[in-house]
Amino acid sequence: MKKFKQFLESTAETNRMDAAEIKRQKKHLLDKAKEYQDQADREKMQGSQGGAAEAKGKAFVSAANNLKEEVELDEASPAWQRKEGKSASGGLNRKGIASYRRANPGSKLSMAVTTKPSKLKKGSKAAKRRLSFCRRMSGMKSKLTSAKTARDPNSRINKSLRKWNC
């Protein structure tokens, strides 16, 4: 019974678990509850009360029900992976870039070069960044996306290419 109580206390530490671990642990608890319920049923058939096994089974079921069902998406993923970190016109907004930098220390991710190519000084750092991005993303558009996505003006890749004036 001591180990059982320790096990129940350890289930309170689920705040640090990911969704897959929570599901695995919940399944384990329900399996244990089923075992104890079966044991209680066998004891009842033999003529005894079966109360201790039944109580353990109920405790396992309640422990399984107390586990967090799933991890919230907002808590689990950074802003750059969600809508709030993405710009409607394509690419990431300031919040998305800030969350990407927090998730990836040492990152040099910066805002898009939205200046028109005619306004950029030829050979400048911004012009080189823009040209590099346009070449790289145009290749991705043709090689790594479906024909439907490549034609869709509202796809993320087409919005980004428009934003960068590619």
VOVEXDO-534359 format. One record per atom (N, C-alpha, C): chain; atom name; x, y, z. Coordinates in steps of 0.1 Angstrom, whole numbers. Example, Ala and Ser with C-alpha at 12.3 -4.5 7.8 and 13.67 -1.06 7.14 Angstrom:
+-------+------+-------+-------+-------+
: chain : name :  east : north :    up :
+-------+------+-------+-------+-------+
:     A :    N :   132 :   -57 :    78 :
:     A :   CA :   123 :   -45 :    78 :
:     A :    C :   132 :   -33 :    78 :
:     A :    N :   128 :   -22 :    71 :
:     A :   CA :   137 :   -11 :    71 :
:     A :    C :   129 :     0 :    79 :
+-------+------+-------+-------+-------+
//
This chain:
+-------+------+-------+-------+-------+
: chain : name :  east : north :    up :
+-------+------+-------+-------+-------+
:     A :    N :     8 :   -12 :     0 :
:     A :   CA :     0 :     0 :     0 :
:     A :    C :     9 :    13 :     0 :
:     A :    N :    21 :    12 :     6 :
:     A :   CA :    30 :    23 :     7 :
:     A :    C :    34 :    27 :    -7 :
:     A :    N :    38 :    17 :   -15 :
:     A :   CA :    42 :    20 :   -29 :
:     A :    C :    31 :    26 :   -37 :
:     A :    N :    19 :    21 :   -34 :
:     A :   CA :     7 :    26 :   -42 :
:     A :    C :     5 :    41 :   -39 :
:     A :    N :     6 :    45 :   -26 :
:     A :   CA :     5 :    59 :   -22 :
:     A :    C :    16 :    68 :   -28 :
:     A :    N :    28 :    62 :   -29 :
:     A :   CA :    39 :    70 :   -35 :
:     A :    C :    36 :    71 :   -50 :
:     A :    N :    31 :    61 :   -56 :
:     A :   CA :    28 :    62 :   -70 :
:     A :    C :    17 :    73 :   -73 :
:     A :    N :     7 :    73 :   -64 :
:     A :   CA :    -3 :    83 :   -66 :
:     A :    C :     2 :    97 :   -64 :
:     A :    N :    11 :    99 :   -54 :
:     A :   CA :    18 :   112 :   -52 :
:     A :    C :    26 :   116 :   -64 :
:     A :    N :    33 :   106 :   -70 :
:     A :   CA :    41 :   110 :   -82 :
:     A :    C :    33 :   114 :   -94 :
:     A :    N :    20 :   110 :   -94 :
:     A :   CA :    12 :   114 :  -105 :
:     A :    C :     9 :   129 :  -105 :
:     A :    N :    11 :   135 :   -93 :
:     A :   CA :     8 :   150 :   -92 :
:     A :    C :    19 :   157 :   -99 :
:     A :    N :    30 :   151 :  -103 :
:     A :   CA :    41 :   158 :  -110 :
:     A :    C :    39 :   158 :  -125 :
:     A :    N :    27 :   157 :  -130 :
:     A :   CA :    24 :   156 :  -144 :
:     A :    C :    26 :   170 :  -151 :
:     A :    N :    28 :   180 :  -144 :
:     A :   CA :    29 :   193 :  -151 :
:     A :    C :    41 :   194 :  -160 :
:     A :    N :    51 :   185 :  -157 :
:     A :   CA :    63 :   185 :  -165 :
:     A :    C :    63 :   175 :  -176 :
:     A :    N :    52 :   167 :  -177 :
:     A :   CA :    51 :   156 :  -187 :
:     A :    C :    46 :   161 :  -200 :
:     A :    N :    49 :   155 :  -211 :
:     A :   CA :    43 :   159 :  -223 :
:     A :    C :    31 :   150 :  -225 :
:     A :    N :    23 :   153 :  -236 :
:     A :   CA :    10 :   147 :  -238 :
:     A :    C :    12 :   132 :  -240 :
:     A :    N :    22 :   127 :  -247 :
:     A :   CA :    24 :   113 :  -249 :
:     A :    C :    26 :   105 :  -236 :
:     A :    N :    34 :   111 :  -228 :
:     A :   CA :    37 :   105 :  -215 :
:     A :    C :    24 :   105 :  -206 :
:     A :    N :    16 :   115 :  -207 :
:     A :   CA :     4 :   115 :  -199 :
:     A :    C :    -6 :   104 :  -204 :
:     A :    N :    -7 :   103 :  -217 :
:     A :   CA :   -16 :    92 :  -222 :
:     A :    C :   -10 :    79 :  -218 :
:     A :    N :     3 :    77 :  -219 :
:     A :   CA :     9 :    64 :  -215 :
:     A :    C :     6 :    61 :  -200 :
:     A :    N :     8 :    71 :  -192 :
:     A :   CA :     6 :    68 :  -178 :
:     A :    C :    -9 :    66 :  -174 :
:     A :    N :   -18 :    73 :  -181 :
:     A :   CA :   -32 :    72 :  -179 :
:     A :    C :   -37 :    58 :  -183 :
:     A :    N :   -31 :    53 :  -194 :
:     A :   CA :   -35 :    39 :  -199 :
:     A :    C :   -30 :    29 :  -189 :
:     A :    N :   -18 :    31 :  -183 :
:     A :   CA :   -12 :    22 :  -173 :
:     A :    C :   -21 :    22 :  -161 :
:     A :    N :   -26 :    34 :  -156 :
:     A :   CA :   -34 :    34 :  -144 :
:     A :    C :   -47 :    27 :  -147 :
:     A :    N :   -53 :    29 :  -159 :
:     A :   CA :   -66 :    22 :  -162 :
:     A :    C :   -64 :     7 :  -163 :
:     A :    N :   -53 :     3 :  -168 :
:     A :   CA :   -50 :   -12 :  -169 :
:     A :    C :   -49 :   -18 :  -155 :
:     A :    N :   -42 :   -10 :  -146 :
:     A :   CA :   -41 :   -15 :  -132 :
:     A :    C :   -55 :   -15 :  -125 :
:     A :    N :   -63 :    -5 :  -128 :
:     A :   CA :   -76 :    -5 :  -122 :
:     A :    C :   -84 :   -17 :  -127 :
:     A :    N :   -83 :   -21 :  -139 :
:     A :   CA :   -90 :   -32 :  -145 :
:     A :    C :   -85 :   -45 :  -138 :
:     A :    N :   -72 :   -46 :  -136 :
:     A :   CA :   -67 :   -58 :  -129 :
:     A :    C :   -73 :   -60 :  -115 :
:     A :    N :   -73 :   -49 :  -107 :
:     A :   CA :   -79 :   -49 :   -94 :
:     A :    C :   -94 :   -52 :   -94 :
:     A :    N :  -101 :   -46 :  -104 :
:     A :   CA :  -115 :   -49 :  -105 :
:     A :    C :  -118 :   -64 :  -108 :
:     A :    N :  -110 :   -69 :  -117 :
:     A :   CA :  -111 :   -84 :  -120 :
:     A :    C :  -108 :   -92 :  -108 :
:     A :    N :   -98 :   -88 :  -100 :
:     A :   CA :   -94 :   -95 :   -88 :
:     A :    C :  -106 :   -95 :   -78 :
:     A :    N :  -112 :   -83 :   -77 :
:     A :   CA :  -124 :   -81 :   -67 :
:     A :    C :  -135 :   -90 :   -72 :
:     A :    N :  -138 :   -91 :   -85 :
:     A :   CA :  -148 :   -99 :   -90 :
:     A :    C :  -146 :  -114 :   -87 :
:     A :    N :  -133 :  -118 :   -89 :
:     A :   CA :  -130 :  -132 :   -86 :
:     A :    C :  -132 :  -135 :   -71 :
:     A :    N :  -128 :  -126 :   -62 :
:     A :   CA :  -130 :  -128 :   -48 :
:     A :    C :  -144 :  -128 :   -44 :
:     A :    N :  -152 :  -120 :   -50 :
:     A :   CA :  -167 :  -120 :   -48 :
:     A :    C :  -173 :  -134 :   -52 :
:     A :    N :  -168 :  -139 :   -63 :
:     A :   CA :  -173 :  -152 :   -68 :
:     A :    C :  -170 :  -163 :   -58 :
:     A :    N :  -158 :  -162 :   -52 :
:     A :   CA :  -154 :  -172 :   -42 :
:     A :    C :  -160 :  -171 :   -29 :
:     A :    N :  -168 :  -160 :   -27 :
:     A :   CA :  -175 :  -159 :   -14 :
:     A :    C :  -170 :  -148 :    -5 :
:     A :    N :  -158 :  -142 :    -7 :
:     A :   CA :  -153 :  -132 :     1 :
:     A :    C :  -158 :  -118 :    -4 :
:     A :    N :  -156 :  -108 :     4 :
:     A :   CA :  -160 :   -94 :     1 :
:     A :    C :  -153 :   -88 :   -11 :
:     A :    N :  -140 :   -89 :   -12 :
:     A :   CA :  -133 :   -83 :   -23 :
:     A :    C :  -132 :   -68 :   -22 :
:     A :    N :  -134 :   -63 :   -10 :
:     A :   CA :  -134 :   -49 :    -8 :
:     A :    C :  -121 :   -42 :   -10 :
:     A :    N :  -110 :   -48 :    -5 :
:     A :   CA :   -97 :   -42 :    -6 :
:     A :    C :   -92 :   -40 :   -21 :
:     A :    N :   -94 :   -50 :   -29 :
:     A :   CA :   -91 :   -50 :   -43 :
:     A :    C :  -100 :   -40 :   -50 :
:     A :    N :  -112 :   -39 :   -47 :
:     A :   CA :  -122 :   -30 :   -53 :
:     A :    C :  -118 :   -16 :   -50 :
:     A :    N :  -114 :   -13 :   -37 :
:     A :   CA :  -110 :     0 :   -33 :
:     A :    C :   -97 :     5 :   -41 :
:     A :    N :   -88 :    -5 :   -42 :
:     A :   CA :   -76 :    -1 :   -50 :
:     A :    C :   -79 :     2 :   -64 :
:     A :    N :   -88 :    -6 :   -70 :
:     A :   CA :   -92 :    -3 :   -84 :
:     A :    C :   -98 :    10 :   -86 :
:     A :    N :  -107 :    14 :   -76 :
:     A :   CA :  -113 :    27 :   -77 :
:     A :    C :  -103 :    39 :   -75 :
:     A :    N :   -93 :    36 :   -67 :
:     A :   CA :   -83 :    46 :   -65 :
:     A :    C :   -75 :    48 :   -77 :
:     A :    N :   -72 :    37 :   -85 :
:     A :   CA :   -64 :    39 :   -97 :
:     A :    C :   -73 :    46 :  -108 :
:     A :    N :   -86 :    43 :  -108 :
:     A :   CA :   -94 :    50 :  -118 :
:     A :    C :   -95 :    65 :  -114 :
:     A :    N :   -96 :    69 :  -101 :
:     A :   CA :   -96 :    83 :   -98 :
:     A :    C :   -83 :    90 :  -101 :
:     A :    N :   -72 :    82 :   -99 :
:     A :   CA :   -59 :    88 :  -102 :
:     A :    C :   -57 :    90 :  -117 :
:     A :    N :   -63 :    81 :  -125 :
:     A :   CA :   -62 :    83 :  -140 :
:     A :    C :   -71 :    95 :  -144 :
:     A :    N :   -82 :    97 :  -138 :
:     A :   CA :   -91 :   108 :  -141 :
:     A :    C :   -85 :   121 :  -137 :
:     A :    N :   -76 :   121 :  -127 :
:     A :   CA :   -70 :   133 :  -122 :
:     A :    C :   -59 :   138 :  -131 :
:     A :    N :   -54 :   129 :  -139 :
:     A :   CA :   -43 :   133 :  -148 :
:     A :    C :   -48 :   144 :  -158 :
:     A :    N :   -39 :   153 :  -162 :
:     A :   CA :   -43 :   162 :  -172 :
:     A :    C :   -46 :   155 :  -185 :
:     A :    N :   -57 :   158 :  -192 :
:     A :   CA :   -61 :   151 :  -204 :
:     A :    C :   -51 :   154 :  -215 :
:     A :    N :   -48 :   166 :  -217 :
:     A :   CA :   -38 :   169 :  -228 :
:     A :    C :   -32 :   183 :  -225 :
:     A :    N :   -20 :   185 :  -231 :
:     A :   CA :   -13 :   197 :  -229 :
:     A :    C :   -18 :   208 :  -238 :
:     A :    N :   -20 :   219 :  -232 :
:     A :   CA :   -26 :   230 :  -240 :
:     A :    C :   -16 :   234 :  -252 :
:     A :    N :   -22 :   237 :  -263 :
:     A :   CA :   -13 :   240 :  -275 :
:     A :    C :    -6 :   253 :  -272 :
:     A :    N :   -13 :   263 :  -266 :
:     A :   CA :    -7 :   276 :  -263 :
:     A :    C :     5 :   275 :  -254 :
:     A :    N :     4 :   266 :  -244 :
:     A :   CA :    15 :   264 :  -235 :
:     A :    C :    27 :   256 :  -241 :
:     A :    N :    23 :   247 :  -250 :
:     A :   CA :    33 :   238 :  -256 :
:     A :    C :    41 :   244 :  -267 :
:     A :    N :    35 :   252 :  -276 :
:     A :   CA :    43 :   257 :  -287 :
:     A :    C :    45 :   271 :  -286 :
:     A :    N :    57 :   276 :  -291 :
:     A :   CA :    60 :   290 :  -291 :
:     A :    C :    52 :   298 :  -301 :
:     A :    N :    52 :   311 :  -300 :
:     A :   CA :    44 :   319 :  -308 :
:     A :    C :    47 :   318 :  -323 :
:     A :    N :    60 :   316 :  -326 :
:     A :   CA :    64 :   316 :  -341 :
:     A :    C :    57 :   304 :  -348 :
:     A :    N :    52 :   294 :  -340 :
:     A :   CA :    46 :   282 :  -347 :
:     A :    C :    30 :   284 :  -347 :
:     A :    N :    25 :   294 :  -341 :
:     A :   CA :    11 :   297 :  -340 :
:     A :    C :     7 :   309 :  -348 :
:     A :    N :    -6 :   311 :  -350 :
:     A :   CA :   -11 :   322 :  -358 :
:     A :    C :    -7 :   336 :  -353 :
:     A :    N :    -6 :   337 :  -340 :
:     A :   CA :    -3 :   350 :  -334 :
:     A :    C :    11 :   355 :  -336 :
:     A :    N :    20 :   346 :  -340 :
:     A :   CA :    34 :   349 :  -343 :
:     A :    C :    37 :   351 :  -358 :
:     A :    N :    26 :   349 :  -366 :
:     A :   CA :    28 :   350 :  -381 :
:     A :    C :    21 :   363 :  -386 :
:     A :    N :    27 :   369 :  -395 :
:     A :   CA :    21 :   381 :  -402 :
:     A :    C :    11 :   377 :  -412 :
:     A :    N :     0 :   384 :  -413 :
:     A :   CA :   -10 :   381 :  -423 :
:     A :    C :    -5 :   383 :  -437 :
:     A :    N :     5 :   391 :  -439 :
:     A :   CA :    10 :   394 :  -452 :
:     A :    C :    22 :   384 :  -455 :
:     A :    N :    25 :   375 :  -446 :
:     A :   CA :    35 :   365 :  -449 :
:     A :    C :    47 :   366 :  -440 :
:     A :    N :    53 :   355 :  -436 :
:     A :   CA :    64 :   355 :  -427 :
:     A :    C :    60 :   357 :  -413 :
:     A :    N :    70 :   360 :  -404 :
:     A :   CA :    68 :   362 :  -390 :
:     A :    C :    67 :   377 :  -386 :
:     A :    N :    59 :   379 :  -376 :
:     A :   CA :    58 :   393 :  -371 :
:     A :    C :    69 :   394 :  -359 :
:     A :    N :    69 :   406 :  -353 :
:     A :   CA :    79 :   408 :  -342 :
:     A :    C :    78 :   398 :  -331 :
:     A :    N :    65 :   395 :  -327 :
:     A :   CA :    63 :   385 :  -316 :
:     A :    C :    68 :   372 :  -320 :
:     A :    N :    66 :   368 :  -333 :
:     A :   CA :    71 :   355 :  -337 :
:     A :    C :    86 :   354 :  -338 :
:     A :    N :    92 :   365 :  -342 :
:     A :   CA :   107 :   365 :  -343 :
:     A :    C :   113 :   364 :  -329 :
:     A :    N :   107 :   372 :  -319 :
:     A :   CA :   111 :   372 :  -305 :
:     A :    C :   110 :   358 :  -299 :
:     A :    N :    99 :   351 :  -302 :
:     A :   CA :    97 :   338 :  -296 :
:     A :    C :   106 :   328 :  -303 :
:     A :    N :   110 :   329 :  -316 :
:     A :   CA :   119 :   320 :  -322 :
:     A :    C :   133 :   322 :  -316 :
:     A :    N :   137 :   334 :  -313 :
:     A :   CA :   150 :   337 :  -307 :
:     A :    C :   151 :   331 :  -293 :
:     A :    N :   140 :   332 :  -286 :
:     A :   CA :   140 :   325 :  -272 :
:     A :    C :   141 :   310 :  -273 :
:     A :    N :   134 :   304 :  -283 :
:     A :   CA :   134 :   290 :  -285 :
:     A :    C :   148 :   285 :  -291 :
:     A :    N :   154 :   293 :  -298 :
:     A :   CA :   167 :   290 :  -305 :
:     A :    C :   178 :   300 :  -301 :
:     A :    N :   184 :   299 :  -290 :
:     A :   CA :   194 :   309 :  -286 :
:     A :    C :   205 :   309 :  -296 :
:     A :    N :   210 :   321 :  -298 :
:     A :   CA :   221 :   323 :  -308 :
:     A :    C :   216 :   325 :  -322 :
:     A :    N :   203 :   324 :  -324 :
:     A :   CA :   197 :   326 :  -337 :
:     A :    C :   199 :   341 :  -342 :
:     A :    N :   201 :   342 :  -355 :
:     A :   CA :   203 :   355 :  -361 :
:     A :    C :   191 :   359 :  -369 :
:     A :    N :   179 :   353 :  -367 :
:     A :   CA :   167 :   356 :  -374 :
:     A :    C :   164 :   371 :  -373 :
:     A :    N :   161 :   378 :  -384 :
:     A :   CA :   157 :   392 :  -383 :
:     A :    C :   145 :   394 :  -392 :
:     A :    N :   140 :   406 :  -392 :
:     A :   CA :   128 :   410 :  -399 :
:     A :    C :   130 :   409 :  -414 :
:     A :    N :   119 :   407 :  -422 :
:     A :   CA :   120 :   406 :  -436 :
:     A :    C :   125 :   419 :  -442 :
:     A :    N :   132 :   419 :  -453 :
:     A :   CA :   136 :   431 :  -461 :
:     A :    C :   124 :   434 :  -470 :
:     A :    N :   116 :   444 :  -466 :
:     A :   CA :   104 :   447 :  -473 :
:     A :    C :   106 :   459 :  -482 :
:     A :    N :   118 :   465 :  -482 :
:     A :   CA :   121 :   476 :  -490 :
:     A :    C :   121 :   472 :  -505 :
:     A :    N :   115 :   480 :  -514 :
:     A :   CA :   115 :   477 :  -528 :
:     A :    C :   129 :   476 :  -533 :
:     A :    N :   132 :   466 :  -542 :
:     A :   CA :   145 :   465 :  -548 :
:     A :    C :   151 :   477 :  -554 :
:     A :    N :   143 :   486 :  -560 :
:     A :   CA :   148 :   498 :  -566 :
:     A :    C :   153 :   508 :  -556 :
:     A :    N :   148 :   507 :  -544 :
:     A :   CA :   152 :   516 :  -533 :
:     A :    C :   165 :   511 :  -525 :
:     A :    N :   168 :   498 :  -527 :
:     A :   CA :   180 :   493 :  -520 :
:     A :    C :   193 :   496 :  -528 :
:     A :    N :   203 :   499 :  -520 :
:     A :   CA :   216 :   501 :  -527 :
:     A :    C :   222 :   488 :  -531 :
:     A :    N :   226 :   488 :  -544 :
:     A :   CA :   231 :   475 :  -550 :
:     A :    C :   243 :   470 :  -542 :
:     A :    N :   243 :   457 :  -538 :
:     A :   CA :   254 :   451 :  -531 :
:     A :    C :   253 :   454 :  -516 :
:     A :    N :   243 :   461 :  -511 :
:     A :   CA :   242 :   463 :  -496 :
:     A :    C :   238 :   450 :  -489 :
:     A :    N :   240 :   450 :  -476 :
:     A :   CA :   237 :   438 :  -468 :
:     A :    C :   222 :   434 :  -470 :
:     A :    N :   213 :   444 :  -470 :
:     A :   CA :   199 :   441 :  -471 :
:     A :    C :   196 :   436 :  -485 :
:     A :    N :   202 :   441 :  -495 :
:     A :   CA :   200 :   437 :  -509 :
:     A :    C :   204 :   422 :  -511 :
:     A :    N :   216 :   419 :  -505 :
:     A :   CA :   221 :   405 :  -505 :
:     A :    C :   212 :   396 :  -498 :
:     A :    N :   207 :   400 :  -486 :
:     A :   CA :   198 :   391 :  -478 :
:     A :    C :   185 :   388 :  -486 :
:     A :    N :   180 :   399 :  -492 :
:     A :   CA :   168 :   398 :  -500 :
:     A :    C :   170 :   388 :  -512 :
:     A :    N :   180 :   390 :  -519 :
:     A :   CA :   183 :   382 :  -531 :
:     A :    C :   185 :   367 :  -527 :
:     A :    N :   193 :   365 :  -516 :
:     A :   CA :   195 :   352 :  -511 :
:     A :    C :   182 :   345 :  -507 :
:     A :    N :   173 :   352 :  -500 :
:     A :   CA :   160 :   347 :  -496 :
:     A :    C :   152 :   344 :  -508 :
:     A :    N :   151 :   353 :  -518 :
:     A :   CA :   143 :   351 :  -529 :
:     A :    C :   147 :   338 :  -537 :
:     A :    N :   160 :   337 :  -539 :
:     A :   CA :   165 :   325 :  -547 :
:     A :    C :   162 :   312 :  -539 :
:     A :    N :   164 :   312 :  -526 :
:     A :   CA :   162 :   300 :  -518 :
:     A :    C :   147 :   297 :  -518 :
:     A :    N :   139 :   306 :  -515 :
:     A :   CA :   125 :   303 :  -514 :
:     A :    C :   118 :   300 :  -527 :
:     A :    N :   123 :   306 :  -538 :
:     A :   CA :   117 :   303 :  -551 :
:     A :    C :   120 :   289 :  -555 :
:     A :    N :   132 :   284 :  -551 :
:     A :   CA :   136 :   270 :  -553 :
:     A :    C :   127 :   261 :  -545 :
:     A :    N :   124 :   265 :  -533 :
:     A :   CA :   115 :   257 :  -524 :
:     A :    C :   101 :   256 :  -530 :
:     A :    N :    97 :   267 :  -535 :
:     A :   CA :    83 :   268 :  -540 :
:     A :    C :    82 :   258 :  -552 :
:     A :    N :    92 :   257 :  -561 :
:     A :   CA :    91 :   249 :  -572 :
:     A :    C :    94 :   234 :  -569 :
:     A :    N :   103 :   231 :  -559 :
:     A :   CA :   107 :   218 :  -556 :
:     A :    C :    99 :   211 :  -545 :
:     A :    N :    96 :   219 :  -534 :
:     A :   CA :    91 :   213 :  -522 :
:     A :    C :    76 :   215 :  -519 :
:     A :    N :    69 :   222 :  -528 :
:     A :   CA :    55 :   224 :  -526 :
:     A :    C :    47 :   217 :  -537 :
:     A :    N :    34 :   214 :  -534 :
:     A :   CA :    25 :   209 :  -545 :
:     A :    C :    22 :   219 :  -555 :
:     A :    N :    17 :   215 :  -566 :
:     A :   CA :    13 :   224 :  -577 :
:     A :    C :     2 :   233 :  -572 :
:     A :    N :    -7 :   228 :  -564 :
:     A :   CA :   -18 :   235 :  -559 :
:     A :    C :   -13 :   246 :  -549 :
:     A :    N :    -4 :   243 :  -540 :
:     A :   CA :     1 :   253 :  -531 :
:     A :    C :     9 :   264 :  -539 :
:     A :    N :    17 :   260 :  -549 :
:     A :   CA :    24 :   269 :  -557 :
:     A :    C :    15 :   279 :  -564 :
:     A :    N :     4 :   275 :  -568 :
:     A :   CA :    -6 :   284 :  -575 :
:     A :    C :   -14 :   292 :  -566 :
:     A :    N :   -16 :   288 :  -553 :
:     A :   CA :   -25 :   295 :  -544 :
:     A :    C :   -19 :   308 :  -539 :
:     A :    N :   -25 :   319 :  -542 :
:     A :   CA :   -19 :   332 :  -538 :
:     A :    C :   -19 :   334 :  -523 :
:     A :    N :   -27 :   327 :  -516 :
:     A :   CA :   -28 :   328 :  -501 :
:     A :    C :   -20 :   318 :  -494 :
:     A :    N :   -11 :   310 :  -501 :
:     A :   CA :    -2 :   301 :  -494 :
:     A :    C :     9 :   309 :  -487 :
:     A :    N :    14 :   303 :  -476 :
:     A :   CA :    24 :   310 :  -468 :
:     A :    C :    36 :   313 :  -476 :
:     A :    N :    40 :   304 :  -485 :
:     A :   CA :    52 :   307 :  -493 :
:     A :    C :    50 :   318 :  -503 :
:     A :    N :    39 :   319 :  -509 :
:     A :   CA :    36 :   329 :  -519 :
:     A :    C :    35 :   343 :  -512 :
:     A :    N :    29 :   343 :  -500 :
:     A :   CA :    28 :   355 :  -492 :
:     A :    C :    42 :   360 :  -488 :
:     A :    N :    50 :   351 :  -484 :
:     A :   CA :    64 :   355 :  -480 :
:     A :    C :    72 :   361 :  -492 :
:     A :    N :    70 :   354 :  -504 :
:     A :   CA :    77 :   359 :  -516 :
:     A :    C :    72 :   373 :  -520 :
:     A :    N :    59 :   375 :  -519 :
:     A :   CA :    54 :   388 :  -522 :
:     A :    C :    59 :   399 :  -512 :
:     A :    N :    60 :   395 :  -499 :
:     A :   CA :    64 :   405 :  -489 :
:     A :    C :    79 :   409 :  -491 :
:     A :    N :    87 :   399 :  -495 :
:     A :   CA :   101 :   402 :  -498 :
:     A :    C :   103 :   408 :  -512 :
:     A :    N :    93 :   411 :  -519 :
:     A :   CA :    93 :   416 :  -533 :
:     A :    C :   101 :   407 :  -542 :
:     A :    N :    98 :   394 :  -542 :
:     A :   CA :   106 :   385 :  -551 :
:     A :    C :    98 :   384 :  -564 :
+-------+------+-------+-------+-------+
//
